[in-house]
Amino acid sequence: MSDVPFCTCTDHACPCHPVNHNKGCTPCIAKNLRQHEVPSCLFRAVSPDKLPEDADDWSWESFARHVQAHLG
């Protein structure tokens, strides 16, 4: 297991989460890039409160709405 103290992801069941291997953030970032998504840590850096309509949406568009809603 890898120690990534800044990881704010709460999905410890995800095989890409750093607690499940010793490769740090690389598997998570690679998965997100393949799927054209933004990692949850970046959403959480803006605000832990996602918009209800974007609860399960990790797309770039959802991230843009998240930033707009929380940072203006």
The first five atom37 places (N, CA, C, CB, O) and aatype in JSON, in Angstrom:
{
  "aatype": [12, 15, 3, 19, 14, 13, 4, 16, 4, 16, 3, 8, 0, 4, 14, 4, 8, 14, 19, 2, 8, 2, 11, 7, 4, 16, 14, 4, 9, 0, 11, 2, 10, 1, 5, 8, 6, 19, 14, 15, 4, 10, 13, 1, 0, 19, 15, 14, 3, 11, 10, 14, 6, 3, 0, 3, 3, 17, 15, 17, 6, 15, 13, 0, 1, 8, 19, 5, 0, 8, 10, 7],
  "atom_mask": [
    [1, 1, 1, 1, 1],
    [1, 1, 1, 1, 1],
    [1, 1, 1, 1, 1],
    [1, 1, 1, 1, 1],
    [1, 1, 1, 1, 1],
    [1, 1, 1, 1, 1],
    [1, 1, 1, 1, 1],
    [1, 1, 1, 1, 1],
    [1, 1, 1, 1, 1],
    [1, 1, 1, 1, 1],
    [1, 1, 1, 1, 1],
    [1, 1, 1, 1, 1],
    [1, 1, 1, 1, 1],
    [1, 1, 1, 1, 1],
    [1, 1, 1, 1, 1],
    [1, 1, 1, 1, 1],
    [1, 1, 1, 1, 1],
    [1, 1, 1, 1, 1],
    [1, 1, 1, 1, 1],
    [1, 1, 1, 1, 1],
    [1, 1, 1, 1, 1],
    [1, 1, 1, 1, 1],
    [1, 1, 1, 1, 1],
    [1, 1, 1, 0, 1],
    [1, 1, 1, 1, 1],
    [1, 1, 1, 1, 1],
    [1, 1, 1, 1, 1],
    [1, 1, 1, 1, 1],
    [1, 1, 1, 1, 1],
    [1, 1, 1, 1, 1],
    [1, 1, 1, 1, 1],
    [1, 1, 1, 1, 1],
    [1, 1, 1, 1, 1],
    [1, 1, 1, 1, 1],
    [1, 1, 1, 1, 1],
    [1, 1, 1, 1, 1],
    [1, 1, 1, 1, 1],
    [1, 1, 1, 1, 1],
    [1, 1, 1, 1, 1],
    [1, 1, 1, 1, 1],
    [1, 1, 1, 1, 1],
    [1, 1, 1, 1, 1],
    [1, 1, 1, 1, 1],
    [1, 1, 1, 1, 1],
    [1, 1, 1, 1, 1],
    [1, 1, 1, 1, 1],
    [1, 1, 1, 1, 1],
    [1, 1, 1, 1, 1],
    [1, 1, 1, 1, 1],
    [1, 1, 1, 1, 1],
    [1, 1, 1, 1, 1],
    [1, 1, 1, 1, 1],
    [1, 1, 1, 1, 1],
    [1, 1, 1, 1, 1],
    [1, 1, 1, 1, 1],
    [1, 1, 1, 1, 1],
    [1, 1, 1, 1, 1],
    [1, 1, 1, 1, 1],
    [1, 1, 1, 1, 1],
    [1, 1, 1, 1, 1],
    [1, 1, 1, 1, 1],
    [1, 1, 1, 1, 1],
    [1, 1, 1, 1, 1],
    [1, 1, 1, 1, 1],
    [1, 1, 1, 1, 1],
    [1, 1, 1, 1, 1],
    [1, 1, 1, 1, 1],
    [1, 1, 1, 1, 1],
    [1, 1, 1, 1, 1],
    [1, 1, 1, 1, 1],
    [1, 1, 1, 1, 1],
    [1, 1, 1, 0, 1]
  ],
  "atom_positions": [
    [[0.83, -1.18, 0.0], [0.0, 0.0, 0.0], [0.87, 1.24, 0.0], [-0.94, 0.0, 1.19], [1.95, 1.27, 0.59]],
    [[0.37, 2.26, -0.67], [1.11, 3.5, -0.81], [0.59, 4.55, 0.17], [1.03, 4.01, -2.24], [-0.62, 4.64, 0.41]],
    [[1.48, 5.32, 0.7], [1.09, 6.4, 1.6], [0.99, 7.68, 0.77], [2.1, 6.57, 2.78], [2.0, 8.24, 0.36]],
    [[-0.23, 8.13, 0.55], [-0.48, 9.38, -0.16], [-1.29, 10.26, 0.78], [-1.23, 9.14, -1.54], [-2.52, 10.28, 0.7]],
    [[-0.62, 10.98, 1.67], [-1.31, 11.69, 2.74], [-2.28, 12.77, 2.27], [-0.32, 12.32, 3.64], [-3.19, 13.14, 3.01]],
    [[-2.1, 13.27, 1.06], [-2.98, 14.33, 0.58], [-4.21, 13.79, -0.15], [-2.22, 15.24, -0.34], [-5.07, 14.57, -0.55]],
    [[-4.31, 12.48, -0.32], [-5.45, 11.9, -1.04], [-6.72, 12.11, -0.22], [-5.21, 10.39, -1.31], [-6.81, 11.72, 0.94]],
    [[-7.7, 12.74, -0.85], [-8.98, 13.02, -0.19], [-10.11, 12.14, -0.7], [-9.35, 14.47, -0.38], [-11.26, 12.3, -0.28]],
    [[-9.81, 11.22, -1.57], [-10.83, 10.32, -2.1], [-11.36, 9.42, -0.99], [-10.27, 9.48, -3.27], [-10.59, 8.87, -0.2]],
    [[-12.66, 9.26, -0.94], [-13.27, 8.44, 0.1], [-13.67, 7.05, -0.4], [-14.49, 9.14, 0.65], [-14.18, 6.24, 0.37]],
    [[-13.44, 6.78, -1.69], [-13.82, 5.49, -2.28], [-12.68, 4.48, -2.13], [-14.2, 5.66, -3.77], [-11.97, 4.2, -3.09]],
    [[-12.51, 3.96, -0.92], [-11.42, 3.01, -0.66], [-11.64, 1.66, -1.32], [-11.27, 2.81, 0.82], [-10.71, 0.86, -1.38]],
    [[-12.84, 1.4, -1.83], [-13.1, 0.15, -2.54], [-12.61, 0.21, -3.99], [-14.6, -0.16, -2.52], [-12.49, -0.82, -4.64]],
    [[-12.33, 1.39, -4.47], [-11.84, 1.55, -5.85], [-10.47, 0.91, -5.98], [-11.79, 3.06, -6.26], [-9.59, 1.18, -5.16]],
    [[-10.26, 0.06, -6.98], [-8.95, -0.57, -7.14], [-7.83, 0.43, -7.44], [-9.01, -1.61, -8.24], [-6.65, 0.11, -7.28]],
    [[-8.19, 1.63, -7.88], [-7.18, 2.64, -8.2], [-6.79, 3.49, -6.99], [-7.68, 3.55, -9.3], [-5.83, 4.25, -7.05]],
    [[-7.52, 3.36, -5.9], [-7.22, 4.16, -4.7], [-5.86, 3.75, -4.15], [-8.32, 3.98, -3.61], [-5.55, 2.56, -4.1]],
    [[-5.03, 4.72, -3.75], [-3.68, 4.41, -3.27], [-3.6, 3.44, -2.09], [-3.02, 5.67, -2.88], [-2.54, 2.84, -1.88]],
    [[-4.67, 3.26, -1.33], [-4.59, 2.3, -0.23], [-4.61, 0.86, -0.73], [-5.75, 2.52, 0.74], [-4.36, -0.07, 0.05]],
    [[-4.91, 0.66, -2.01], [-5.05, -0.69, -2.55], [-3.86, -1.18, -3.38], [-6.28, -0.75, -3.4], [-3.91, -2.26, -3.95]],
    [[-2.8, -0.4, -3.44], [-1.6, -0.79, -4.2], [-0.45, 0.11, -3.78], [-1.85, -0.69, -5.75], [-0.59, 0.93, -2.88]],
    [[0.69, -0.04, -4.43], [1.86, 0.78, -4.07], [2.3, 1.67, -5.23], [3.02, -0.12, -3.65], [3.49, 1.96, -5.37]],
    [[1.37, 2.12, -6.05], [1.69, 2.93, -7.23], [1.25, 4.39, -7.08], [1.04, 2.34, -8.46], [1.25, 5.13, -8.06]],
    [[0.88, 4.8, -5.86], [0.49, 6.18, -5.64], [-0.77, 6.56, -6.41], [0.0, 0.0, 0.0], [-1.74, 5.8, -6.46]],
    [[-0.75, 7.74, -7.0], [-1.92, 8.26, -7.71], [-1.96, 7.86, -9.19], [-1.94, 9.77, -7.61], [-2.95, 8.12, -9.87]],
    [[-0.91, 7.25, -9.68], [-0.81, 6.95, -11.11], [-2.01, 6.17, -11.66], [0.44, 6.17, -11.36], [-2.55, 6.58, -12.68]],
    [[-2.45, 5.08, -11.04], [-3.6, 4.35, -11.61], [-4.88, 5.2, -11.66], [-3.86, 3.08, -10.81], [-5.65, 5.1, -12.61]],
    [[-5.09, 6.01, -10.65], [-6.28, 6.87, -10.6], [-6.24, 7.91, -11.72], [-6.4, 7.56, -9.23], [-7.21, 8.08, -12.46]],
    [[-5.12, 8.59, -11.84], [-4.99, 9.62, -12.87], [-5.11, 8.99, -14.26], [-3.64, 10.37, -12.73], [-5.78, 9.54, -15.13]],
    [[-4.47, 7.85, -14.47], [-4.55, 7.18, -15.78], [-5.98, 6.79, -16.12], [-3.65, 5.93, -15.79], [-6.42, 6.98, -17.25]],
    [[-6.72, 6.26, -15.14], [-8.12, 5.89, -15.37], [-8.95, 7.11, -15.73], [-8.71, 5.19, -14.13], [-9.74, 7.08, -16.67]],
    [[-8.76, 8.18, -14.98], [-9.52, 9.4, -15.24], [-9.19, 9.99, -16.6], [-9.25, 10.43, -14.15], [-10.1, 10.45, -17.3]],
    [[-7.95, 9.99, -17.0], [-7.59, 10.48, -18.32], [-8.23, 9.64, -19.42], [-6.06, 10.5, -18.49], [-8.75, 10.18, -20.4]],
    [[-8.19, 8.32, -19.27], [-8.83, 7.42, -20.26], [-10.33, 7.69, -20.38], [-8.6, 5.95, -19.88], [-10.88, 7.65, -21.48]],
    [[-10.97, 7.97, -19.26], [-12.42, 8.14, -19.24], [-12.85, 9.6, -19.38], [-12.98, 7.56, -17.95], [-14.03, 9.91, -19.24]],
    [[-11.9, 10.48, -19.65], [-12.19, 11.92, -19.79], [-12.92, 12.45, -18.56], [-13.03, 12.18, -21.05], [-13.95, 13.12, -18.67]],
    [[-12.36, 12.13, -17.39], [-12.93, 12.55, -16.12], [-11.89, 13.3, -15.3], [-13.47, 11.33, -15.34], [-10.7, 13.31, -15.62]],
    [[-12.37, 13.92, -14.23], [-11.52, 14.65, -13.3], [-11.51, 13.86, -11.99], [-12.03, 16.12, -13.08], [-12.57, 13.47, -11.51]],
    [[-10.35, 13.62, -11.39], [-10.3, 12.88, -10.13], [-11.07, 13.59, -9.02], [-8.84, 12.68, -9.7], [-11.15, 14.82, -8.99]],
    [[-11.62, 12.82, -8.13], [-12.43, 13.39, -7.03], [-11.61, 14.34, -6.16], [-13.01, 12.27, -6.17], [-12.17, 15.27, -5.58]],
    [[-10.3, 14.14, -6.06], [-9.49, 15.03, -5.23], [-9.53, 16.47, -5.74], [-8.05, 14.53, -5.18], [-9.45, 17.41, -4.95]],
    [[-9.65, 16.64, -7.05], [-9.71, 18.0, -7.57], [-11.07, 18.63, -7.29], [-9.43, 18.01, -9.08], [-11.16, 19.82, -7.0]],
    [[-12.14, 17.83, -7.38], [-13.45, 18.33, -6.97], [-13.4, 18.76, -5.51], [-14.55, 17.26, -7.18], [-13.86, 19.84, -5.15]],
    [[-12.83, 17.89, -4.66], [-12.78, 18.16, -3.23], [-11.89, 19.35, -2.91], [-12.29, 16.93, -2.48], [-12.1, 20.02, -1.89]],
    [[-10.89, 19.64, -3.74], [-10.04, 20.81, -3.51], [-10.84, 22.1, -3.66], [-8.85, 20.8, -4.48], [-10.54, 23.1, -3.02]],
    [[-11.85, 22.06, -4.51], [-12.73, 23.22, -4.69], [-13.75, 23.26, -3.57], [-13.44, 23.18, -6.08], [-13.92, 24.28, -2.89]],
    [[-14.45, 22.13, -3.37], [-15.45, 22.01, -2.31], [-15.86, 20.54, -2.21], [-16.69, 22.92, -2.59], [-15.98, 19.87, -3.24]],
    [[-16.09, 20.04, -1.01], [-16.56, 18.65, -0.88], [-18.03, 18.5, -1.27], [-16.35, 18.16, 0.54], [-18.52, 17.38, -1.38]],
    [[-18.72, 19.6, -1.47], [-20.15, 19.56, -1.77], [-20.41, 19.64, -3.27], [-20.88, 20.7, -1.07], [-20.38, 20.72, -3.86]],
    [[-20.65, 18.48, -3.88], [-20.97, 18.45, -5.3], [-22.42, 18.87, -5.5], [-20.72, 17.05, -5.9], [-23.26, 18.7, -4.61]],
    [[-22.7, 19.41, -6.66], [-24.07, 19.76, -7.0], [-24.89, 18.47, -7.07], [-24.14, 20.54, -8.36], [-24.41, 17.47, -7.58]],
    [[-26.12, 18.49, -6.56], [-26.94, 17.27, -6.55], [-27.08, 16.63, -7.93], [-28.31, 17.58, -6.0], [-27.05, 15.4, -8.05]],
    [[-27.24, 17.44, -8.95], [-27.41, 16.89, -10.31], [-26.12, 16.29, -10.87], [-27.91, 17.98, -11.24], [-26.16, 15.58, -11.87]],
    [[-25.0, 16.57, -10.24], [-23.71, 16.04, -10.69], [-23.12, 15.02, -9.71], [-22.72, 17.18, -10.88], [-21.93, 14.73, -9.77]],
    [[-23.93, 14.49, -8.84], [-23.45, 13.61, -7.77], [-22.57, 12.47, -8.27], [-24.62, 13.03, -7.02], [-21.57, 12.14, -7.64]],
    [[-22.94, 11.85, -9.39], [-22.16, 10.72, -9.92], [-21.47, 11.06, -11.23], [-23.06, 9.52, -10.11], [-21.1, 10.16, -11.98]],
    [[-21.31, 12.33, -11.51], [-20.71, 12.79, -12.77], [-19.34, 13.37, -12.47], [-21.62, 13.84, -13.48], [-19.23, 14.35, -11.73]],
    [[-18.29, 12.77, -13.03], [-16.93, 13.22, -12.8], [-16.32, 13.82, -14.06], [-16.06, 12.07, -12.29], [-15.1, 13.93, -14.18]],
    [[-17.19, 14.19, -15.02], [-16.73, 14.72, -16.31], [-16.1, 16.1, -16.16], [-17.88, 14.79, -17.3], [-16.25, 16.76, -15.13]],
    [[-15.4, 16.53, -17.21], [-14.82, 17.86, -17.22], [-15.91, 18.92, -17.12], [-13.97, 18.08, -18.48], [-15.74, 19.95, -16.48]],
    [[-17.05, 18.65, -17.78], [-18.16, 19.6, -17.76], [-18.71, 19.74, -16.33], [-19.28, 19.15, -18.73], [-19.01, 20.84, -15.87]],
    [[-18.83, 18.61, -15.64], [-19.3, 18.63, -14.27], [-18.32, 19.4, -13.38], [-19.48, 17.2, -13.74], [-18.73, 20.15, -12.5]],
    [[-17.03, 19.22, -13.62], [-16.02, 19.95, -12.85], [-16.14, 21.45, -13.09], [-14.61, 19.45, -13.2], [-16.02, 22.24, -12.16]],
    [[-16.38, 21.83, -14.35], [-16.54, 23.25, -14.67], [-17.75, 23.83, -13.92], [-16.71, 23.46, -16.2], [-17.67, 24.93, -13.38]],
    [[-18.86, 23.1, -13.88], [-20.04, 23.56, -13.14], [-19.73, 23.65, -11.64], [-21.24, 22.6, -13.38], [-20.16, 24.58, -10.96]],
    [[-18.98, 22.67, -11.15], [-18.59, 22.64, -9.73], [-17.77, 23.87, -9.37], [-17.79, 21.35, -9.42], [-18.03, 24.53, -8.36]],
    [[-16.78, 24.17, -10.19], [-15.94, 25.35, -9.95], [-16.79, 26.62, -10.01], [-14.79, 25.42, -10.98], [-16.67, 27.5, -9.16]],
    [[-17.63, 26.72, -11.03], [-18.47, 27.91, -11.17], [-19.39, 28.08, -9.96], [-19.3, 27.82, -12.45], [-19.56, 29.2, -9.47]],
    [[-19.97, 27.0, -9.5], [-20.92, 27.07, -8.38], [-20.23, 27.45, -7.07], [-21.62, 25.73, -8.21], [-20.81, 28.16, -6.25]],
    [[-19.01, 26.99, -6.89], [-18.35, 27.2, -5.59], [-17.34, 28.33, -5.57], [-17.67, 25.95, -5.18], [-17.05, 28.89, -4.51]],
    [[-16.8, 28.68, -6.72], [-15.79, 29.74, -6.75], [-16.21, 30.95, -7.58], [-14.48, 29.19, -7.28], [-15.57, 32.0, -7.55]],
    [[-17.31, 30.78, -8.33], [-17.84, 31.89, -9.13], [-17.03, 32.1, -10.34], [0.0, 0.0, 0.0], [-17.33, 33.0, -11.13]]
  ]
}
